[in-house]
Amino acid sequence: YQDTAQLKSVVADEVTHLAYEEGLLAMQEGKYAAAVRLFQEAQDAGGNPPDDLADKLAEASELRAKAEAEKLVADIRADHNYYSNGDVGIAVGGAYYRTRIGLNHVAQRDHVFVVVYVSVRNQNLTREHANPLNFRLSTPDGMTASYHNATYSLNQAFEAVDLNQGQHTAGWIAFHVPKADIYTLHYDSFLASTSKRIAPEYE
């Protein structure tokens, strides 16, 4: 029995240290999800863990979360220029953070202006009235704002216009919202509703 228990302890130590070493290698290669899994395996193997195992697991978890967030933002930006589905589609030519617009509009504390160059296309309706009043911008926690009157201080501001089927229009719209990495741009009219996630950049 003692021999068996001792053997199990030796095997557990080997599994722990092998998973730990493979986790370190995965981290060096930027494979953070694999590193997290391997460090967890080392932690659960029951062997004598390296002194920094818990720290390495926390570091790998943080790096994995950062990498996933960066990929999500990159994927959203890559989708900006494509029209959303529905009777009316919206696409984004650019989205940027600003702390002020002109001389009279300064962002409040913990807020920013998000300026969006948005295109609206009437894809299926006989006629659609595209209007800046149709737009809202929401944060991940659900805080939602309509367009800000600083919009009219922007060159090529979005203007209301009627669109026949197949026609489109575009212009800049400004929103005053809490700072976030990702937002959802909503378009709602009497006849159509659509949305698109956006990830602003600094100019």
C-alpha positions, 0 to 999 in steps of 0.5 A: 500500500505504501509503495502504491501511495508513493508511486501515485505521489511521484506520478502526480508530481510528474504530471504537475510539473509537465503540465506546468512546463507545457503551460510556460511554453504555451504562454511564450508562444502566445497560446494563452487559452492553452496555457490556462488549461495546462496550468489548471491541469497542473493545479488539479493533478495533486502533485507538489506545485511550483511556487509561482503556479497560481501567479502564472495561472492568473497571468495567463488568464489575464492575457487570454482575456486581453487577447480575446477582447482585442480579437473581438474589437478587431472583428467588429471593426472589420465588419463596420463597412458591411451593411446590416441585414433587414429592410434598411441596413446601416454601415459605418465608415468610421467611428472615433472618440473625441473629448470635445467638438468645436468650441462649445461642446466638451465631454463631461467627466467619464464621458466621451463623444463618439462620432460615427460616419454612418450610411443608411441604405433602403434595401427593401422598402418603397420609401424610407425616411432616414433621420438622425433622430432614428439613431441611438448608441448604447453601452454594453451595460445598456446605457443608451443615448440619442444623437447629440446636438454637437452633430450639427457642428460636424462637417458632413453631418447626417441630414434627414432625407427620403430614400427610395428602394436601393438608395443610400445616404451618409453623414456624421452623427455625434453621441455623448456617452460613457467611455466603453470599448464597444457600443451598439448603434441602433437604427429605428424608424416607423418601418424598419429596425436594425443595429450594428456593433461598433468599436471606436478608435482614437483619431 
